[in-house]
Amino acid sequence: MSINGEPFHFEASPTAIEQDSFVQIRGLTKLDHFSLDQQQVVMRIVHSVGLPEIATHVRFSENACEKARWALKNSRPILCDAEMVKQGVTKRMINQEPLCFLNDPSVPGLARQQGETRSMAALQLWREHLQDAVVIIGNAPTALFRLLQMLKDGAPKPAVIIGMPVGFVGAAESKQALWDYHEELGVECITLLGRQGGSAVSAASCNALLRCNGGEYY
């Protein structure tokens, strides 16, 4: 490939690109205080956003990776707050489709009735799937706040909450609340403190743990 006769020089092998990416990430990111599984999650987050310094904002509860890997290995439900998160989960590594109820026909009416976001209303349809599930919230702070309230009120406990909503209104606050209260609520969690987050980093975190279950480590 070239413009005006000058060739572009670039790596075209997907395997080589991935391997070199993670070599660079390891060189640029302080990972020594993370466990091996935690390192895989952190590196995937860094890879998703291209910012090695974001690693300092990642938090893991004591048994988050272990519980997440158990749930994924045993095909427990994967609950997503948005379709973009759902689509980001690597399908070849799972046995059942992740669940997202944001576009369920009943949700807009529920949201209007309660005067709340669709993301909050959709969680009413999560309850029967919550027990030992892998929850991935990557977009809506209101969904994370609603989940925390549901758990406080006695809803079934998921195996892990990957809580990484992005934004300026409520995102940092919802993740801080998850981190501050996860022990009191009796749930494991992985979160990314601050405003940053989103579909890519939250799905990548789940994918990293799926890869760990498959023996894929960088």
Secondary structure, 3 states (H helix, E strand, C coil): CEECCEECCCCCCHHHHHHHHHHHHHHHCCCCCCCHHHHHHHHHHHHHHCCHHHHHHEEECCCHHHHHHHHHHCCCCEEECCHHHHHHCCHHHCCCCCECCCCCCCHHHHHHHHCCCHHHHHHHHCHHHCCCCEEEECCCHHHHHHHHHHHHCCCCCCCEEEECCCCCCCHHHHHHHHHHHHHHHCCEEEEECCCCCCHHHHHHHHHHHHHHHCCCCC
